[in-house]
Amino acid sequence: MSSLEAYIVRGATMRCQYGTHARKINLPVSHGAYYKGKPLMNQGDYKPENVPYFGICASPVNPSGETIYLVSEQGGPIQGKPCLPVITACWNQTKADMLVGNQPALTSASYLICQHLPEGCIYFEKTGQEDE
């Protein structure tokens, strides 16, 4: 882990390259490992209960024919296809020498690929270690 990378804990803020809204990673049940008193996340935490939707999806390969209406993060109305992440593989670029629940720990450099992202990814904006 480089000096710029940090461990990811429950509540870290994620963003999808094609999504309109940032979301927090969830961990319904702790793996039993903590950093600064907060549950650490691992590479297996990529399921729908961990990674929610990101508002409206602007990916050109999103197959949805539905249109939804939301309030943007800036406060104005927006519309588009719903973000329904299709994640079939675990987090990439994890810390293999730091196991959390017998799986590599997530760091601020970890990322996911959604099947609606031809060249994009889901990444962390904040580690969750900060008090927000």
C-alpha positions in Angstrom: 0.0 0.0 0.0 1.5 3.3 -1.0 1.6 6.2 1.5 -1.4 7.8 -0.3 -3.6 4.7 0.0 -5.8 4.2 3.1 -8.0 1.4 4.4 -11.7 1.5 3.5 -14.2 1.2 6.4 -18.0 0.9 6.4 -19.5 4.2 5.3 -16.8 5.1 2.8 -18.1 7.2 -0.1 -18.1 5.6 -3.5 -18.9 7.1 -6.9 -19.6 5.5 -10.3 -18.0 7.1 -13.3 -21.4 7.1 -15.0 -23.6 7.7 -11.9 -25.1 11.0 -10.8 -25.0 10.4 -7.0 -22.3 9.3 -4.6 -23.2 6.5 -2.2 -21.8 4.9 0.9 -20.5 1.3 1.0 -22.5 -0.8 3.5 -21.5 -3.8 5.6 -24.6 -5.4 7.2 -22.4 -7.7 9.4 -18.8 -6.8 10.5 -15.9 -9.1 9.5 -14.6 -8.6 13.0 -11.7 -6.4 12.0 -11.7 -2.6 12.8 -9.6 0.4 12.0 -10.1 3.5 14.1 -13.1 1.8 15.6 -14.9 1.3 12.3 -15.4 -2.1 10.5 -12.9 -2.8 7.7 -14.2 -3.9 4.3 -12.8 -6.7 2.1 -12.7 -7.6 -1.6 -15.8 -9.7 -1.2 -17.9 -6.7 -0.3 -19.3 -6.0 -3.7 -22.8 -7.5 -3.5 -26.0 -5.3 -3.8 -26.2 -5.1 0.0 -22.7 -3.5 0.0 -22.8 -1.4 -3.2 -26.1 0.4 -3.9 -27.2 2.2 -7.0 -25.7 5.6 -8.0 -28.8 7.5 -9.0 -29.0 8.0 -12.8 -26.8 6.0 -15.1 -25.3 7.8 -18.2 -23.5 4.7 -19.5 -24.1 4.2 -23.2 -24.5 0.4 -22.7 -27.2 0.6 -19.9 -30.1 -1.5 -21.4 -32.9 0.0 -19.3 -35.8 1.6 -21.2 -37.1 3.2 -18.0 -36.8 6.9 -17.1 -36.5 8.0 -13.5 -36.6 11.5 -12.1 -34.3 12.6 -9.2 -33.0 15.7 -7.5 -29.3 16.1 -8.4 -26.6 16.5 -5.7 -26.6 20.2 -6.7 -30.4 20.4 -6.0 -31.9 20.6 -9.4 -34.2 18.1 -11.2 -32.6 15.4 -13.4 -33.9 12.5 -15.4 -32.4 9.5 -17.1 -32.0 5.7 -16.9 -31.8 4.2 -13.5 -28.5 3.0 -12.2 -28.8 -0.8 -11.5 -25.2 -2.0 -11.0 -24.3 -5.4 -12.5 -21.2 -6.5 -10.7 -20.0 -10.0 -11.3 -16.5 -9.8 -9.9 -14.9 -8.7 -6.6 -13.0 -5.5 -5.9 -9.7 -5.0 -7.8 -6.4 -3.6 -6.5 -6.9 -4.8 -2.9 -4.3 -5.3 -0.2 -3.4 -9.0 -0.3 -1.1 -8.9 2.7 -3.8 -7.5 5.0 -6.6 -10.0 5.4 -10.1 -9.0 6.7 -12.4 -11.9 7.2 -9.9 -14.1 5.3 -10.0 -11.8 2.2 -7.7 -9.0 1.1 -8.6 -5.5 2.6 -10.0 -2.7 0.5 -8.0 0.4 0.1 -8.6 3.8 -1.4 -7.1 2.5 -4.6 -9.6 -0.4 -4.9 -12.2 -0.3 -7.7 -15.1 -2.3 -9.2 -16.2 -2.8 -12.8 -19.9 -2.7 -13.5 -21.1 -4.5 -16.6 -22.7 -1.2 -17.7 -19.2 0.4 -17.8 -17.4 -0.3 -21.0 -14.3 1.4 -19.8 -15.3 2.9 -16.4 -15.4 2.0 -12.8 -16.8 2.4 -9.3 -14.2 4.0 -7.0 -13.8 5.5 -3.6 -14.0 9.3 -2.9 -13.6 9.1 0.8 -12.3 6.2 3.0 -15.0 6.4 5.7 -12.3 7.0 8.3 -13.2 10.7 8.4 -16.0 11.9 10.7 -18.6 13.2 8.4 
